[in-house]
Amino acid sequence: ATSSSSSAAAAAAASPASASASSTPSDYKKPQPAPHVKRAGQEPGACSICMAVAHRLQTALAGGHRAHHDNDAGAISAALLGREKLPAAAYKAAMQGVCEDAAYWDAYKSFTLDTGGTVLAGPGLEWSAQDHPAEKAENKSHSKDLADACRAMTIDATEDGMYASFWAGHATQKWFFQQSFCRSTPKHPCFVAREEL
């Protein structure tokens, strides 16, 4: 019995699993992620709110084109190159109510960082909510500020202005509404912030 037990122990010691475990460095440490650091314009305020709103208006107008052209990439491209506007009813269906979509705006959250400062996170911004632990979220809603800014941008940019940006930017940039309405001139809230990056 003693000889049998000794043989079993020797076999276990020589098994691949055992050899693999013994070859793992005991001092190995998993690399730590880089700390989150706030940059200018990322805090809840005029710049980040403008960027969020511009992103939403662009995706809404793009969605209107996809719906009107039955998601036909060729037809959409031809309409953009031909600088064709959507029919009034299609434009209204795409854009009406976008600024009043409280559920959408509620997805934006602000988070405090261990390195200092607060950032706004959400669609179209440099931070997403998944970048931060839930316990770092501020107990503060930004929905009203986002909705108000959306209504203001819709008026200030005008339908013609949004189309001009849409036609000009689709071939060269991804988020061209942000460039057109948030950071292209000194009057825009992100102009100085972006220059500092």
C-alpha positions as CSV (number, residue, x, y, z in Angstrom):
1,A,0.0,0.0,0.0
2,T,2.9,2.3,0.9
3,S,4.6,1.6,-2.5
4,S,1.3,2.2,-4.4
5,S,0.7,5.6,-2.6
6,S,4.3,6.6,-3.3
7,S,3.9,5.8,-7.0
8,A,0.6,7.8,-7.2
9,A,2.3,10.8,-5.6
10,A,5.2,10.7,-8.0
11,A,2.8,10.5,-11.0
12,A,0.9,13.6,-9.7
13,A,4.1,15.5,-9.2
14,A,5.1,14.8,-12.8
15,S,1.8,15.7,-14.3
16,P,1.7,18.7,-16.8
17,A,-0.7,20.7,-14.6
18,S,1.7,20.4,-11.7
19,A,4.7,21.4,-13.9
20,S,2.8,24.4,-15.3
21,A,1.8,25.6,-11.8
22,S,5.4,25.4,-10.6
23,S,6.7,27.3,-13.6
24,T,4.5,30.4,-13.0
25,P,6.6,33.2,-11.6
26,S,5.4,33.9,-8.0
27,D,6.2,37.6,-8.3
28,Y,4.1,38.3,-11.4
29,K,1.8,41.3,-11.0
30,K,-1.0,42.2,-13.5
31,P,-0.4,45.6,-15.0
32,Q,-2.6,48.3,-13.5
33,P,-4.8,50.5,-15.8
34,A,-3.7,54.1,-16.3
35,P,-5.5,56.4,-13.8
36,H,-8.4,58.5,-15.1
37,V,-7.4,62.1,-15.6
38,K,-9.8,64.9,-16.5
39,R,-8.9,67.2,-19.4
40,A,-10.2,70.7,-20.2
41,G,-13.8,70.7,-21.5
42,Q,-14.7,67.2,-20.1
43,E,-16.3,68.6,-16.9
44,P,-20.1,69.0,-16.8
45,G,-20.5,72.4,-18.5
46,A,-21.0,74.3,-21.7
47,C,-18.5,72.4,-23.8
48,S,-19.4,68.8,-22.8
49,I,-23.1,69.6,-23.0
50,C,-22.7,71.1,-26.5
51,M,-20.8,68.0,-27.6
52,A,-23.5,65.7,-26.3
53,V,-26.2,67.7,-28.0
54,A,-24.4,68.0,-31.3
55,H,-23.9,64.2,-31.3
56,R,-27.6,63.6,-30.7
57,L,-28.8,65.9,-33.4
58,Q,-26.3,64.4,-35.9
59,T,-27.4,60.8,-35.1
60,A,-31.1,61.9,-35.4
61,L,-30.6,63.4,-38.8
62,A,-28.5,60.4,-40.0
63,G,-31.3,58.1,-38.7
64,G,-33.8,60.1,-40.7
65,H,-31.8,59.5,-43.9
66,R,-31.5,55.8,-43.1
67,A,-35.3,55.5,-42.5
68,H,-36.2,57.5,-45.6
69,H,-33.9,55.6,-47.9
70,D,-34.7,52.2,-46.4
71,N,-31.2,51.9,-45.1
72,D,-29.9,51.7,-48.7
73,A,-26.2,52.9,-48.4
74,G,-26.1,53.8,-52.1
75,A,-29.2,55.9,-52.0
76,I,-28.1,57.7,-48.8
77,S,-24.7,58.4,-50.4
78,A,-26.3,59.8,-53.5
79,A,-28.6,62.0,-51.5
80,L,-25.7,63.4,-49.5
81,L,-23.6,64.0,-52.6
82,G,-26.6,65.6,-54.3
83,R,-27.2,67.8,-51.2
84,E,-30.8,66.5,-51.1
85,K,-32.9,67.4,-48.1
86,L,-35.4,65.0,-46.6
87,P,-39.0,65.5,-47.3
88,A,-40.6,67.7,-44.7
89,A,-42.5,64.9,-43.1
90,A,-39.4,62.7,-42.9
91,Y,-37.4,65.5,-41.4
92,K,-40.1,66.1,-38.8
93,A,-40.3,62.4,-37.9
94,A,-36.6,62.3,-37.4
95,M,-36.0,65.5,-35.5
96,Q,-39.3,66.3,-33.6
97,G,-39.1,65.3,-30.0
98,V,-35.4,64.6,-30.0
99,C,-34.7,67.4,-27.4
100,E,-37.5,66.3,-25.2
101,D,-36.3,62.7,-24.9
102,A,-35.7,62.6,-21.2
103,A,-34.8,58.9,-21.1
104,Y,-32.0,59.6,-23.6
105,W,-30.6,62.5,-21.6
106,D,-30.8,60.6,-18.4
107,A,-28.0,58.3,-19.7
108,Y,-25.5,61.1,-19.1
109,K,-23.8,61.0,-15.7
110,S,-21.1,62.9,-14.1
111,F,-18.3,61.1,-12.2
112,T,-15.6,62.2,-9.7
113,L,-12.1,61.1,-10.5
114,D,-9.6,59.9,-7.9
115,T,-7.0,62.2,-9.6
116,G,-9.3,65.2,-9.1
117,G,-12.1,66.8,-10.9
118,T,-15.4,65.7,-12.4
119,V,-16.3,64.5,-15.9
120,L,-19.5,64.2,-17.9
121,A,-19.9,60.7,-19.5
122,G,-22.3,59.6,-22.1
123,P,-22.9,59.0,-25.9
124,G,-20.7,61.2,-28.1
125,L,-18.3,62.2,-25.3
126,E,-14.8,61.1,-24.5
127,W,-16.0,59.2,-21.4
128,S,-18.7,56.6,-21.2
129,A,-20.5,55.6,-18.0
130,Q,-18.8,52.2,-18.2
131,D,-15.4,53.8,-17.7
132,H,-16.2,54.6,-14.1
133,P,-17.3,52.6,-11.0
134,A,-20.9,53.3,-10.0
135,E,-19.9,54.6,-6.6
136,K,-18.0,57.5,-8.3
137,A,-21.2,58.8,-9.9
138,E,-22.5,62.1,-8.7
139,N,-26.1,62.3,-7.4
140,K,-26.9,65.0,-10.0
141,S,-29.1,65.1,-13.1
142,H,-27.9,66.9,-16.2
143,S,-31.1,66.1,-18.3
144,K,-32.6,69.6,-18.1
145,D,-29.4,71.3,-19.1
146,L,-29.0,68.9,-22.0
147,A,-32.6,69.3,-23.2
148,D,-32.4,73.1,-22.9
149,A,-29.1,73.2,-24.9
150,C,-30.6,70.9,-27.5
151,R,-33.5,73.3,-28.1
152,A,-31.1,76.2,-28.2
153,M,-28.8,74.5,-30.7
154,T,-31.8,73.5,-32.9
155,I,-32.8,77.2,-33.1
156,D,-29.3,78.6,-33.5
157,A,-28.0,76.1,-36.0
158,T,-31.2,76.2,-38.1
159,E,-32.4,73.4,-40.3
160,D,-30.3,74.9,-43.2
161,G,-27.2,75.1,-41.1
162,M,-27.6,71.5,-40.0
163,Y,-28.0,70.3,-43.5
164,A,-24.9,72.4,-44.6
165,S,-22.8,70.7,-41.9
166,F,-24.3,67.3,-42.8
167,W,-23.5,67.6,-46.5
168,A,-20.0,69.0,-46.0
169,G,-18.8,66.8,-43.2
170,H,-20.0,63.3,-43.9
171,A,-17.1,62.5,-46.2
172,T,-14.3,63.8,-44.1
173,Q,-15.2,63.6,-40.4
174,K,-17.1,61.3,-38.1
175,W,-18.7,63.7,-35.7
176,F,-18.9,66.8,-37.8
177,F,-21.8,68.4,-35.9
178,Q,-19.5,68.7,-32.9
179,Q,-16.9,70.5,-35.1
180,S,-19.5,72.8,-36.7
181,F,-21.5,73.8,-33.6
182,C,-19.2,73.4,-30.7
183,R,-15.6,74.1,-31.5
184,S,-15.0,75.6,-35.0
185,T,-15.0,79.3,-33.9
186,P,-14.2,81.4,-30.8
187,K,-17.9,81.8,-30.1
188,H,-18.3,78.1,-29.5
189,P,-17.9,76.7,-26.0
190,C,-15.3,74.1,-26.9
191,F,-13.0,76.3,-29.0
192,V,-10.6,77.3,-26.2
193,A,-10.9,74.0,-24.4
194,R,-10.0,72.1,-27.6
195,E,-7.1,74.4,-28.3
196,E,-5.6,73.6,-24.9
197,L,-5.6,69.8,-25.4
